């Protein structure tokens, strides 16, 4: 038996290293598939429970290991039921003839060329929000900085259009067939309209908050997004982020929060490029 090195009482083989790398790639692909949905939290909880089971089993705690072992025995069936939609979409991707164009093969290679991001036209968003607020037209806009929120975009109508004031106003016009739902904005484009968002299940929310505010709050709890809400009753503009809502904001305050949110994205992208350049240089 050929060992790579020894770590305490563990003898690490080269096969173990390859096994860990392959599992890491698999988990990364699963994370990319679930990214932007609440299912990723369920997956993290399931993996945490499995790690606890492995530790308990290694420590030879027979009673607790037996209880967790029974749970893990049905855990695979439970995971299939919970992630049925995600598994179906993953199998559909695998069955496509354009498998390479789906981006799965390219994502395995971390040195692939990154697609340049398009700057967000914040001025058009602010001007549209001011007009919608002035006419008491309800609106819900979801801004994403690191994922196109494919699961939520697929629940509505795909547009993939450049952001403009007139387009946003026409979408949320009460006579428009696209006004009922949310708009998803990513990389300077309107990805989809009439999208369904997860509704927050909190029971301590203010009574004046309608379904639009609850959906924005639920989306901010489930994903790393910023949501702009315009109330149909009062015309007030609000921002939902990280499970919190800031009410009755002015246009300059909305612009400031949007710029701060998007600057965090640029800082993360710059850091990733710096690391990649350092790896190439070394």
KOLDRENMI-979305 format. One record per residue: residue in three letters; x, y, z of N, C-alpha, C in turn. Coordinates in nm, 3 decimals. Layout:
<nuses>
 rest      nX      nY      nZ     caX     caY     caZ      cX      cY      cZ
  ala       X       Y       Z       X       Y       Z       X       Y       Z
...
</nuses>
This chain:
<nuses>
 rest      nX      nY      nZ     caX     caY     caZ      cX      cY      cZ
  unk   0.085  -0.119   0.000   0.000   0.000   0.000   0.089   0.125   0.000
  unk   0.065   0.215  -0.095   0.145   0.337  -0.109   0.071   0.452  -0.040
  unk   0.138   0.514   0.056   0.079   0.625   0.130   0.144   0.756   0.087
  unk   0.062   0.862   0.081   0.114   0.995   0.048   0.181   1.057   0.170
  unk   0.113   1.056   0.284   0.169   1.107   0.409   0.082   1.056   0.523
  unk   0.127   1.080   0.643   0.055   1.035   0.761   0.015   1.156   0.843
  unk  -0.112   1.162   0.883  -0.166   1.273   0.961  -0.220   1.215   1.092
  unk  -0.139   1.226   1.198  -0.179   1.169   1.325  -0.189   1.019   1.315
  unk  -0.309   0.968   1.345  -0.331   0.824   1.334  -0.389   0.783   1.198
  unk  -0.402   0.880   1.106  -0.457   0.851   0.974  -0.346   0.836   0.872
  unk  -0.355   0.733   0.790  -0.263   0.711   0.679  -0.332   0.756   0.551
  unk  -0.285   0.867   0.495  -0.347   0.926   0.377  -0.283   0.866   0.252
  unk  -0.367   0.806   0.166  -0.319   0.750   0.040  -0.343   0.849  -0.074
  unk  -0.272   0.824  -0.185  -0.294   0.908  -0.303  -0.437   0.892  -0.355
  unk  -0.491   0.772  -0.341  -0.630   0.750  -0.384  -0.726   0.833  -0.300
  unk  -0.695   0.849  -0.171  -0.780   0.931  -0.085  -0.779   1.077  -0.129
  unk  -0.664   1.126  -0.171  -0.654   1.265  -0.217  -0.736   1.286  -0.344
  unk  -0.724   1.190  -0.438  -0.804   1.199  -0.561  -0.953   1.191  -0.529
  unk  -0.988   1.103  -0.435  -1.127   1.089  -0.394  -1.182   1.219  -0.337
  unk  -1.104   1.285  -0.254  -1.147   1.413  -0.194  -1.163   1.521  -0.301
  unk  -1.073   1.524  -0.397  -1.082   1.624  -0.504  -1.207   1.602  -0.589
  unk  -1.236   1.476  -0.622  -1.354   1.448  -0.703  -1.483   1.483  -0.628
  unk  -1.487   1.452  -0.498  -1.605   1.487  -0.418  -1.618   1.639  -0.408
  unk  -1.506   1.710  -0.399  -1.511   1.857  -0.393  -1.570   1.915  -0.521
  unk  -1.528   1.861  -0.635  -1.583   1.908  -0.763  -1.732   1.879  -0.770
  unk  -1.773   1.761  -0.725  -1.914   1.725  -0.727  -1.997   1.817  -0.637
  unk  -1.947   1.844  -0.516  -2.019   1.933  -0.425  -2.026   2.076  -0.480
  unk  -1.919   2.118  -0.549  -1.919   2.251  -0.609  -2.026   2.262  -0.718
  unk  -2.041   2.157  -0.799  -2.142   2.157  -0.903  -2.282   2.157  -0.843
  unk  -2.301   2.081  -0.736  -2.431   2.080  -0.669  -2.463   2.217  -0.610
  unk  -2.359   2.281  -0.553  -2.379   2.415  -0.497  -2.416   2.515  -0.607
  unk  -2.352   2.507  -0.723  -2.385   2.597  -0.833  -2.529   2.574  -0.881
  unk  -2.572   2.447  -0.879  -2.707   2.416  -0.922  -2.810   2.473  -0.827
  unk  -2.780   2.469  -0.696  -2.875   2.514  -0.595  -2.857   2.660  -0.557
  unk  -2.749   2.724  -0.604  -2.720   2.860  -0.564  -2.832   2.954  -0.604
  unk  -2.872   3.040  -0.510  -2.980   3.134  -0.535  -3.115   3.083  -0.493
  unk  -3.121   2.964  -0.435  -3.248   2.909  -0.387  -3.234   2.870  -0.242
  unk  -3.349   2.856  -0.176  -3.349   2.819  -0.035  -3.305   2.675  -0.016
  unk  -3.302   2.595  -0.123  -3.263   2.455  -0.112  -3.118   2.439  -0.068
  unk  -3.035   2.540  -0.092  -2.895   2.529  -0.052  -2.882   2.523   0.100
  unk  -2.973   2.588   0.172  -2.969   2.581   0.319  -3.006   2.442   0.367
  unk  -3.101   2.379   0.300  -3.137   2.241   0.336  -3.019   2.149   0.310
  unk  -2.949   2.171   0.200  -2.833   2.088   0.168  -2.724   2.105   0.272
  unk  -2.696   2.227   0.314  -2.594   2.252   0.416  -2.632   2.184   0.547
  unk  -2.759   2.190   0.584  -2.803   2.123   0.706  -2.789   1.972   0.697
  unk  -2.820   1.917   0.581  -2.808   1.772   0.561  -2.661   1.729   0.568
  unk  -2.572   1.805   0.505  -2.429   1.772   0.508  -2.373   1.787   0.649
  unk  -2.418   1.888   0.723  -2.371   1.905   0.861  -2.411   1.786   0.947
  unk  -2.533   1.739   0.929  -2.579   1.623   1.005  -2.499   1.498   0.968
  unk  -2.464   1.486   0.841  -2.385   1.370   0.798  -2.244   1.375   0.856
  unk  -2.184   1.493   0.864  -2.052   1.506   0.924  -2.056   1.471   1.073
  unk  -2.163   1.513   1.142  -2.179   1.477   1.283  -2.189   1.325   1.298
  unk  -2.260   1.262   1.206  -2.273   1.116   1.210  -2.138   1.049   1.193
  unk  -2.055   1.100   1.101  -1.922   1.041   1.081  -1.834   1.056   1.205
  unk  -1.842   1.174   1.269  -1.762   1.197   1.390  -1.808   1.105   1.503
  unk  -1.939   1.093   1.520  -1.993   1.007   1.626  -1.956   0.861   1.600
  unk  -1.961   0.820   1.475  -1.925   0.682   1.441  -1.778   0.656   1.465
  unk  -1.692   0.753   1.430  -1.548   0.736   1.453  -1.516   0.732   1.602
  unk  -1.595   0.804   1.683  -1.574   0.805   1.827  -1.635   0.684   1.896
  unk  -1.699   0.595   1.817  -1.758   0.471   1.868  -1.865   0.497   1.974
  unk  -1.945   0.600   1.952  -2.061   0.627   2.037  -2.178   0.550   1.976
  unk  -2.197   0.428   2.019  -2.283   0.334   1.950  -2.430   0.376   1.952
  unk  -2.479   0.426   2.066  -2.620   0.461   2.075  -2.655   0.577   1.982
  unk  -2.580   0.685   1.992  -2.606   0.801   1.906  -2.578   0.769   1.761
  unk  -2.473   0.690   1.735  -2.442   0.651   1.598  -2.555   0.566   1.539
  unk  -2.616   0.482   1.622  -2.727   0.401   1.573  -2.848   0.485   1.538
  unk  -2.878   0.586   1.622  -2.992   0.674   1.596  -2.970   0.753   1.467
  unk  -2.850   0.815   1.457  -2.820   0.893   1.336  -2.809   0.803   1.214
  unk  -2.762   0.680   1.234  -2.752   0.587   1.122  -2.888   0.553   1.064
  unk  -2.989   0.537   1.151  -3.124   0.510   1.103  -3.178   0.630   1.025
  unk  -3.145   0.750   1.073  -3.190   0.870   1.003  -3.121   0.883   0.868
  unk  -2.990   0.856   0.864  -2.917   0.866   0.739  -2.962   0.760   0.640
  unk  -3.015   0.647   0.693  -3.063   0.543   0.604  -3.179   0.587   0.518
  unk  -3.265   0.670   0.574  -3.378   0.723   0.497  -3.347   0.863   0.445
  unk  -3.228   0.913   0.477  -3.192   1.048   0.435  -3.182   1.063   0.285
  unk  -3.136   0.958   0.216  -3.125   0.963   0.070  -3.263   0.977   0.007
  unk  -3.359   0.899   0.056  -3.495   0.908   0.004  -3.555   1.046   0.033
  unk  -3.529   1.097   0.154  -3.579   1.230   0.189  -3.517   1.338   0.101
  unk  -3.387   1.324   0.071  -3.319   1.422  -0.015  -3.376   1.419  -0.156
  unk  -3.410   1.299  -0.206  -3.469   1.290  -0.340  -3.604   1.361  -0.344
  unk  -3.682   1.348  -0.237  -3.812   1.414  -0.233  -3.796   1.566  -0.221
  unk  -3.704   1.610  -0.133  -3.686   1.754  -0.111  -3.630   1.823  -0.235
  unk  -3.531   1.759  -0.298  -3.464   1.820  -0.413  -3.513   1.763  -0.545
  unk  -3.639   1.725  -0.553  -3.691   1.663  -0.675  -3.682   1.757  -0.795
  unk  -3.716   1.884  -0.774  -3.711   1.979  -0.884  -3.568   2.004  -0.930
  unk  -3.475   2.018  -0.833  -3.337   2.042  -0.869  -3.276   1.921  -0.941
  unk  -3.309   1.800  -0.895  -3.258   1.679  -0.960  -3.311   1.668  -1.102
  unk  -3.437   1.704  -1.120  -3.496   1.699  -1.254  -3.425   1.796  -1.348
  unk  -3.397   1.917  -1.300  -3.329   2.015  -1.385  -3.187   1.971  -1.416
  unk  -3.120   1.909  -1.317  -2.984   1.862  -1.339  -2.981   1.752  -1.444
  unk  -3.077   1.660  -1.439  -3.084   1.553  -1.538  -3.118   1.607  -1.676
  unk  -3.200   1.712  -1.680  -3.230   1.774  -1.809  -3.106   1.836  -1.871
  unk  -3.021   1.896  -1.786  -2.896   1.954  -1.836  -2.804   1.845  -1.891
  unk  -2.797   1.733  -1.818  -2.713   1.622  -1.863  -2.763   1.563  -1.993
  unk  -2.895   1.568  -2.015  -2.952   1.508  -2.135  -2.949   1.598  -2.257
  unk  -2.906   1.720  -2.242  -2.901   1.810  -2.356  -2.790   1.769  -2.452
  unk  -2.816   1.789  -2.579  -2.711   1.760  -2.676  -2.600   1.865  -2.669
  unk  -2.636   1.987  -2.630  -2.537   2.093  -2.615  -2.481   2.092  -2.474
  unk  -2.429   1.976  -2.431  -2.380   1.960  -2.294  -2.266   2.055  -2.266
  unk  -2.180   2.073  -2.362  -2.065   2.160  -2.340  -2.108   2.304  -2.327
  unk  -2.211   2.343  -2.404  -2.255   2.482  -2.400  -2.330   2.516  -2.272
  unk  -2.368   2.417  -2.195  -2.442   2.444  -2.072  -2.354   2.502  -1.964
  unk  -2.222   2.494  -1.978  -2.132   2.555  -1.883  -2.082   2.463  -1.775
  unk  -2.124   2.336  -1.775  -2.082   2.245  -1.669  -1.935   2.208  -1.686
  unk  -1.897   2.173  -1.811  -1.759   2.133  -1.833  -1.662   2.248  -1.807
  unk  -1.703   2.369  -1.851  -1.614   2.483  -1.832  -1.598   2.518  -1.685
  unk  -1.702   2.495  -1.605  -1.696   2.533  -1.464  -1.603   2.444  -1.384
  unk  -1.568   2.326  -1.438  -1.477   2.238  -1.367  -1.337   2.298  -1.364
  unk  -1.302   2.371  -1.468  -1.169   2.429  -1.479  -1.170   2.568  -1.420
  unk  -1.102   2.587  -1.308  -1.107   2.714  -1.236  -1.032   2.823  -1.309
  unk  -0.948   2.786  -1.409  -0.873   2.889  -1.480  -0.945   2.936  -1.606
  unk  -1.075   2.902  -1.621  -1.147   2.944  -1.740  -1.156   3.096  -1.744
  unk  -1.175   3.150  -1.861  -1.186   3.294  -1.880  -1.318   3.343  -1.823
  unk  -1.313   3.444  -1.741  -1.435   3.499  -1.680  -1.502   3.595  -1.778
  unk  -1.635   3.589  -1.780  -1.710   3.680  -1.865  -1.716   3.817  -1.801
  unk  -1.684   3.921  -1.877  -1.687   4.055  -1.817  -1.829   4.095  -1.778
  unk  -1.840   4.158  -1.661  -1.970   4.199  -1.611  -2.009   4.334  -1.670
  unk  -2.139   4.350  -1.693  -2.193   4.474  -1.747  -2.240   4.561  -1.631
  unk  -2.205   4.688  -1.635  -2.243   4.780  -1.528  -2.394   4.802  -1.527
  unk  -2.448   4.816  -1.408  -2.591   4.838  -1.390  -2.625   4.984  -1.417
  unk  -2.731   5.007  -1.493  -2.778   5.142  -1.521  -2.867   5.187  -1.405
  unk  -2.801   5.234  -1.299  -2.875   5.270  -1.178  -2.963   5.392  -1.201
  unk  -2.918   5.485  -1.283  -2.996   5.607  -1.308  -3.133   5.572  -1.367
  unk  -3.136   5.479  -1.461  -3.265   5.439  -1.521  -3.355   5.374  -1.416
  unk  -3.297   5.296  -1.326  -3.375   5.232  -1.220  -3.432   5.336  -1.126
  unk  -3.351   5.434  -1.085  -3.396   5.537  -0.992  -3.505   5.622  -1.056
  unk  -3.486   5.661  -1.181  -3.587   5.744  -1.248  -3.719   5.668  -1.264
  unk  -3.710   5.539  -1.296  -3.832   5.458  -1.307  -3.900   5.443  -1.171
  unk  -3.820   5.423  -1.067  -3.876   5.410  -0.933  -3.946   5.538  -0.889
  unk  -3.889   5.652  -0.921  -3.951   5.780  -0.886  -4.085   5.797  -0.957
  unk  -4.090   5.759  -1.084  -4.216   5.771  -1.158  -4.321   5.675  -1.106
  unk  -4.280   5.552  -1.076  -4.374   5.454  -1.023  -4.425   5.495  -0.884
  unk  -4.333   5.549  -0.803  -4.372   5.594  -0.671  -4.468   5.713  -0.678
  unk  -4.443   5.804  -0.771  -4.529   5.921  -0.785  -4.670   5.887  -0.828
  unk  -4.686   5.778  -0.902  -4.819   5.738  -0.951  -4.879   5.626  -0.867
  unk  -4.814   5.594  -0.752  -4.862   5.485  -0.664  -4.879   5.354  -0.740
  unk  -4.779   5.323  -0.819  -4.779   5.196  -0.893  -4.689   5.097  -0.821
  unk  -4.744   4.986  -0.781  -4.666   4.886  -0.709  -4.560   4.822  -0.797
  unk  -4.443   4.795  -0.737  -4.334   4.735  -0.813  -4.245   4.655  -0.719
  unk  -4.176   4.558  -0.777  -4.086   4.470  -0.702  -3.968   4.438  -0.793
  unk  -3.849   4.487  -0.757  -3.729   4.467  -0.838  -3.623   4.396  -0.755
  unk  -3.572   4.287  -0.807  -3.470   4.206  -0.739  -3.336   4.228  -0.809
  unk  -3.237   4.275  -0.733  -3.103   4.298  -0.786  -3.011   4.187  -0.735
  unk  -2.945   4.119  -0.827  -2.853   4.012  -0.791  -2.713   4.049  -0.837
  unk  -2.613   4.021  -0.752  -2.477   4.058  -0.786  -2.388   3.940  -0.822
  unk  -2.430   3.816  -0.792  -2.341   3.703  -0.817  -2.410   3.582  -0.879
  unk  -2.539   3.589  -0.907  -2.609   3.478  -0.972  -2.730   3.531  -1.045
  unk  -2.766   3.465  -1.154  -2.881   3.510  -1.233  -3.013   3.460  -1.177
  unk  -3.012   3.387  -1.064  -3.134   3.341  -0.999  -3.223   3.265  -1.096
  unk  -3.164   3.163  -1.158  -3.231   3.092  -1.265  -3.362   3.028  -1.220
  unk  -3.364   2.971  -1.100  -3.485   2.906  -1.052  -3.601   3.004  -1.042
  unk  -3.573   3.125  -0.992  -3.679   3.225  -0.979  -3.712   3.288  -1.114
  unk  -3.611   3.305  -1.200  -3.636   3.361  -1.332  -3.723   3.268  -1.417
  unk  -3.702   3.137  -1.401  -3.782   3.041  -1.477  -3.928   3.041  -1.437
  unk  -3.960   3.094  -1.318  -4.100   3.099  -1.275  -4.178   3.211  -1.344
  unk  -4.106   3.302  -1.412  -4.172   3.412  -1.481  -4.151   3.406  -1.630
  unk  -4.146   3.520  -1.693  -4.124   3.531  -1.838  -3.986   3.589  -1.862
  unk  -3.904   3.517  -1.937  -3.767   3.561  -1.965  -3.769   3.676  -2.065
  unk  -3.692   3.781  -2.035  -3.683   3.898  -2.122  -3.542   3.919  -2.176
  unk  -3.442   3.920  -2.085  -3.301   3.944  -2.122  -3.288   4.073  -2.202
  unk  -3.336   4.183  -2.143  -3.336   4.313  -2.211  -3.253   4.412  -2.131
  unk  -3.201   4.513  -2.201  -3.127   4.619  -2.134  -3.222   4.701  -2.046
  unk  -3.167   4.750  -1.935  -3.248   4.827  -1.841  -3.275   4.966  -1.897
  unk  -3.400   5.005  -1.895  -3.437   5.141  -1.934  -3.556   5.185  -1.850
  unk  -3.568   5.315  -1.834  -3.676   5.371  -1.753  -3.812   5.335  -1.811
  unk  -3.829   5.354  -1.943  -3.959   5.329  -2.006  -3.998   5.182  -1.999
  unk  -3.899   5.092  -2.011  -3.930   4.949  -2.006  -3.978   4.909  -1.867
  unk  -3.911   4.958  -1.763  -3.952   4.925  -1.627  -4.090   4.979  -1.595
  unk  -4.118   5.102  -1.641  -4.250   5.161  -1.616  -4.358   5.083  -1.689
  unk  -4.330   5.042  -1.811  -4.430   4.968  -1.887  -4.454   4.829  -1.829
  unk  -4.351   4.768  -1.772  -4.368   4.635  -1.711  -4.463   4.642  -1.593
  unk  -4.446   4.743  -1.507  -4.525   4.751  -1.384  -4.655   4.829  -1.401
  unk  -4.684   4.873  -1.523  -4.815   4.934  -1.547  -4.925   4.833  -1.515
  unk  -5.027   4.878  -1.444  -5.129   4.784  -1.395  -5.206   4.716  -1.507
  unk  -5.199   4.768  -1.629  -5.264   4.705  -1.743  -5.169   4.611  -1.819
  unk  -5.045   4.604  -1.775  -4.948   4.517  -1.841  -4.964   4.373  -1.791
  unk  -4.954   4.274  -1.879  -4.964   4.134  -1.834  -4.843   4.089  -1.753
  unk  -4.737   4.173  -1.746  -4.615   4.137  -1.672  -4.606   4.205  -1.537
  unk  -4.706   4.283  -1.499  -4.690   4.366  -1.378  -4.701   4.285  -1.249
  unk  -4.770   4.170  -1.254  -4.795   4.093  -1.133  -4.676   4.001  -1.106
  unk  -4.590   4.040  -1.015  -4.471   3.963  -0.984  -4.350   4.053  -0.974
  unk  -4.233   3.991  -0.973  -4.108   4.066  -0.956  -4.026   4.065  -1.084
  unk  -3.942   4.165  -1.095  -3.844   4.174  -1.204  -3.707   4.140  -1.148
  unk  -3.632   4.058  -1.219  -3.497   4.020  -1.177  -3.396   4.091  -1.265
  unk  -3.304   4.166  -1.202  -3.202   4.241  -1.274  -3.064   4.186  -1.237
  unk  -2.986   4.155  -1.341  -2.855   4.094  -1.320  -2.763   4.132  -1.434
  unk  -2.643   4.178  -1.400  -2.541   4.216  -1.497  -2.593   4.318  -1.597
  unk  -2.663   4.419  -1.545  -2.706   4.529  -1.630  -2.822   4.498  -1.720
  unk  -2.892   4.387  -1.699  -3.003   4.349  -1.785  -3.123   4.306  -1.702
  unk  -3.240   4.319  -1.760  -3.362   4.267  -1.701  -3.375   4.121  -1.746
  unk  -3.346   4.028  -1.657  -3.346   3.888  -1.695  -3.486   3.834  -1.715
  unk  -3.578   3.867  -1.624  -3.712   3.811  -1.633  -3.810   3.901  -1.559
  unk  -3.936   3.888  -1.593  -4.044   3.962  -1.527  -4.154   3.864  -1.487
  unk  -4.243   3.911  -1.403  -4.354   3.829  -1.352  -4.303   3.705  -1.278
  unk  -4.197   3.722  -1.200  -4.135   3.611  -1.130  -4.198   3.593  -0.991
  unk  -4.207   3.470  -0.949  -4.259   3.437  -0.817  -4.146   3.433  -0.715
  unk  -4.167   3.494  -0.599  -4.067   3.498  -0.494  -4.117   3.423  -0.371
  unk  -4.026   3.368  -0.292  -4.068   3.300  -0.168  -4.119   3.401  -0.066
  unk  -4.228   3.369  -0.002  -4.291   3.459   0.096  -4.237   3.428   0.235
  unk  -4.203   3.532   0.310  -4.153   3.514   0.446  -4.261   3.453   0.535
  unk  -4.220   3.361   0.622  -4.313   3.294   0.711  -4.311   3.353   0.853
  unk  -4.251   3.468   0.871  -4.251   3.531   1.003  -4.393   3.569   1.045
  unk  -4.420   3.557   1.174  -4.552   3.591   1.225  -4.554   3.723   1.301
  unk  -4.442   3.796   1.300  -4.435   3.923   1.373  -4.418   4.042   1.281
  unk  -4.466   4.030   1.158  -4.451   4.138   1.062  -4.561   4.242   1.081
  unk  -4.534   4.368   1.048  -4.638   4.472   1.062  -4.761   4.441   0.979
  unk  -4.876   4.477   1.032  -5.003   4.445   0.966  -5.018   4.517   0.832
  unk  -4.952   4.633   0.817  -4.968   4.709   0.694  -4.888   4.653   0.578
  unk  -4.802   4.558   0.605  -4.723   4.497   0.498  -4.807   4.396   0.423
  unk  -4.813   4.414   0.293  -4.889   4.322   0.210  -4.800   4.210   0.156
  unk  -4.851   4.141   0.056  -4.780   4.027  -0.002  -4.651   4.070  -0.070
  unk  -4.650   4.193  -0.124  -4.530   4.241  -0.193  -4.413   4.255  -0.095
  unk  -4.438   4.313   0.022  -4.332   4.328   0.122  -4.291   4.192   0.179
  unk  -4.386   4.103   0.199  -4.354   3.972   0.253  -4.271   3.890   0.153
  unk  -4.302   3.903   0.025  -4.223   3.834  -0.077  -4.081   3.891  -0.084
  unk  -4.068   4.022  -0.074  -3.935   4.083  -0.076  -3.854   4.039   0.045
  unk  -3.917   4.034   0.161  -3.847   3.991   0.281  -3.807   3.844   0.271
  unk  -3.896   3.760   0.219  -3.864   3.619   0.202  -3.750   3.598   0.103
  unk  -3.747   3.677  -0.002  -3.638   3.666  -0.100  -3.506   3.707  -0.039
  unk  -3.506   3.813   0.043  -3.382   3.858   0.106  -3.334   3.760   0.211
  unk  -3.423   3.681   0.268  -3.384   3.578   0.364  -3.323   3.456   0.294
  unk  -3.374   3.425   0.176  -3.332   3.303   0.106  -3.212   3.322   0.016
  unk  -3.186   3.445  -0.030  -3.078   3.468  -0.126  -2.999   3.593  -0.088
  unk  -2.884   3.608  -0.150  -2.799   3.725  -0.129  -2.835   3.830  -0.234
  unk  -2.952   3.888  -0.220  -3.001   3.986  -0.316  -3.047   4.112  -0.245
  unk  -3.069   4.216  -0.323  -3.127   4.341  -0.274  -3.257   4.363  -0.349
  unk  -3.364   4.390  -0.277  -3.496   4.402  -0.339  -3.552   4.541  -0.314
  unk  -3.595   4.605  -0.421  -3.659   4.736  -0.415  -3.809   4.718  -0.421
  unk  -3.879   4.771  -0.320  -4.025   4.760  -0.313  -4.087   4.898  -0.326
  unk  -4.189   4.909  -0.410  -4.267   5.032  -0.421  -4.410   4.998  -0.385
  unk  -4.461   5.061  -0.281  -4.595   5.029  -0.230  -4.702   5.085  -0.322
  unk  -4.803   5.002  -0.349  -4.914   5.044  -0.433  -5.010   5.133  -0.356
  unk  -5.015   5.118  -0.224  -5.109   5.197  -0.143  -5.053   5.336  -0.112
  unk  -4.926   5.345  -0.076  -4.868   5.472  -0.032  -4.765   5.530  -0.129
  unk  -4.713   5.449  -0.219  -4.609   5.495  -0.309  -4.471   5.502  -0.246
  unk  -4.457   5.458  -0.120  -4.328   5.462  -0.052  -4.232   5.358  -0.111
  unk  -4.105   5.396  -0.113  -4.001   5.306  -0.162  -3.927   5.245  -0.044
  unk  -3.902   5.116  -0.051  -3.834   5.043   0.056  -3.729   4.951  -0.004
  unk  -3.633   4.912   0.079  -3.526   4.821   0.040  -3.524   4.702   0.137
  unk  -3.522   4.581   0.081  -3.510   4.459   0.162  -3.373   4.398   0.137
  unk  -3.304   4.364   0.248  -3.168   4.309   0.238  -3.139   4.230   0.365
  unk  -3.093   4.108   0.349  -3.053   4.023   0.462  -3.164   4.009   0.567
  unk  -3.287   3.992   0.521  -3.397   3.971   0.613  -3.446   4.095   0.684
  unk  -3.408   4.214   0.637  -3.452   4.340   0.698  -3.504   4.432   0.589
  unk  -3.600   4.518   0.626  -3.659   4.613   0.532  -3.642   4.754   0.586
  unk  -3.586   4.842   0.504  -3.576   4.984   0.535  -3.689   5.056   0.462
  unk  -3.777   5.117   0.537  -3.899   5.176   0.481  -3.882   5.324   0.452
  unk  -3.970   5.372   0.363  -3.986   5.515   0.333  -3.852   5.581   0.301
  unk  -3.784   5.528   0.200  -3.655   5.582   0.158  -3.672   5.679   0.043
  unk  -3.583   5.775   0.036  -3.583   5.871  -0.074  -3.501   5.817  -0.191
  unk  -3.510   5.883  -0.305  -3.436   5.839  -0.423  -3.284   5.841  -0.400
  unk  -3.227   5.945  -0.338  -3.082   5.941  -0.310  -3.043   5.826  -0.218
  unk  -3.128   5.793  -0.121  -3.097   5.681  -0.031  -3.102   5.549  -0.106
  unk  -3.198   5.535  -0.198  -3.205   5.414  -0.280  -3.079   5.400  -0.365
  unk  -3.037   5.510  -0.427  -2.916   5.508  -0.508  -2.793   5.470  -0.425
  unk  -2.783   5.524  -0.306  -2.670   5.496  -0.219  -2.664   5.348  -0.182
  unk  -2.779   5.290  -0.148  -2.782   5.149  -0.111  -2.752   5.059  -0.230
  unk  -2.800   5.095  -0.347  -2.771   5.016  -0.467  -2.623   5.021  -0.502
  unk  -2.567   5.141  -0.495  -2.423   5.155  -0.523  -2.339   5.076  -0.424
  unk  -2.375   5.080  -0.298  -2.301   5.005  -0.197  -2.310   4.854  -0.223
  unk  -2.430   4.808  -0.258  -2.449   4.665  -0.286  -2.367   4.621  -0.407
  unk  -2.368   4.701  -0.514  -2.294   4.664  -0.633  -2.145   4.681  -0.615
  unk  -2.101   4.774  -0.531  -1.958   4.789  -0.505  -1.903   4.668  -0.432
  unk  -1.984   4.605  -0.348  -1.942   4.482  -0.282  -1.915   4.374  -0.385
  unk  -1.996   4.369  -0.491  -1.975   4.273  -0.599  -1.844   4.301  -0.672
  unk  -1.819   4.431  -0.702  -1.696   4.466  -0.772  -1.574   4.433  -0.689
  unk  -1.584   4.455  -0.557  -1.472   4.424  -0.469  -1.443   4.274  -0.467
  unk  -1.550   4.191  -0.467  -1.530   4.047  -0.468  -1.469   4.003  -0.601
  unk  -1.515   4.060  -0.713  -1.460   4.023  -0.843  -1.314   4.063  -0.855
  unk  -1.280   4.183  -0.802  -1.142   4.228  -0.806  -1.052   4.136  -0.725
  unk  -1.101   4.092  -0.609  -1.022   4.001  -0.526  -1.002   3.867  -0.595
  unk  -1.106   3.816  -0.664  -1.092   3.690  -0.736  -0.991   3.703  -0.849
  unk  -0.994   3.814  -0.923  -0.899   3.834  -1.031  -0.757   3.848  -0.977
  unk  -0.742   3.914  -0.861  -0.609   3.928  -0.802  -0.552   3.793  -0.763
  unk  -0.636   3.706  -0.706  -0.591   3.574  -0.668  -0.554   3.491  -0.790
  unk  -0.637   3.501  -0.897  -0.608   3.426  -1.018  -0.477   3.472  -1.082
  unk  -0.454   3.603  -1.084  -0.330   3.656  -1.141  -0.210   3.613  -1.059
  unk  -0.226   3.607  -0.927  -0.117   3.565  -0.839  -0.084   3.417  -0.865
  unk  -0.190   3.333  -0.884  -0.164   3.193  -0.910  -0.094   3.173  -1.043
  unk  -0.133   3.250  -1.146  -0.067   3.238  -1.275   0.078   3.282  -1.267
  unk   0.103   3.391  -1.190   0.239   3.443  -1.179   0.332   3.346  -1.106
  unk   0.276   3.275  -1.006   0.358   3.182  -0.931   0.376   3.051  -1.004
</nuses>
